[in-house]
């Protein structure tokens, strides 16, 4: 079936669609509609320049409505059921509340597209008046559509707005993935999974757009991002490729690569911690034989990445600790002096303490986290050595 086009002031306007893929489902879940203008000599033109000219001439409302109807018709003619149409609206359509004119609802009705299959993309930072933004979200929800906030991670973004708006999908700005890719050991690369987790906790799915390399795709997978979109998987096209839509070679390849590398990394991580676990168990055995804790942990404390060895009572209160050799000469500790003295501290709220209390005699290994005793990343080994637990023996490893 040939695609529908429309004329606009000497331009021929086309729809193109870029797949949005689910990393879990390993298939497309929707398509973002994008405008492609061509002049009378079949030369392509920038959509941004056309939209800018329409805004300057006061014709943006007409052009926006024209594009909405065009994309909806072309999507309806090609897309299979159970796929979303991601539709961008010009910010002025929202700020001037033109969406109330019924054009969008009528276009959906004529094309036979249920509003539940529509995802309205709103650029959060482009709308300064929050009342306009909230009113638009309420309206689109009232007609049955979903709402996605676009370009999250730029200067205007804030979590307070996400929690109050509760959009269905957050589209991360491409700069977040690019920055994380370029700095393999940087903070953003370590923080990205936590950012995604925080967005998930607010009830939103996460989409990473602009994925152009395998490394970026693997970063998205490693960060627990739900959906991906970008040239690495597919370029925008006027036609929807049904054959490759649910069997993306690129998606299959990174899935297999991730499974393989994740297994290797888990093995390497286990190898990395094994000597510390052995020394930790030896220290616990000696303590059980009556050896003083600081003497029992002597070998452990000489290992290069041992940060702290300490014992907590059943209330999580610290009853003894020894600082490890890895902290000597650490320049960060000079700035962390107010928090390095842990006398009288309580670690009851820490997951590693509660896990050890729940399963006596079972060694627990925490996920990497930022230590509040020196502001360094660490992993904690913990074990309750009696049942019922009367104390929990712990060791922090500088990560």
Order of alpha helices (4+ residues) and beta strands (2+ residues): beta-beta-beta-beta-alpha-alpha-beta-alpha-alpha-beta-alpha-beta-alpha-beta-alpha-alpha-beta-alpha-beta-alpha-alpha-alpha-alpha-beta-beta-alpha-alpha-alpha-beta-beta-beta-beta
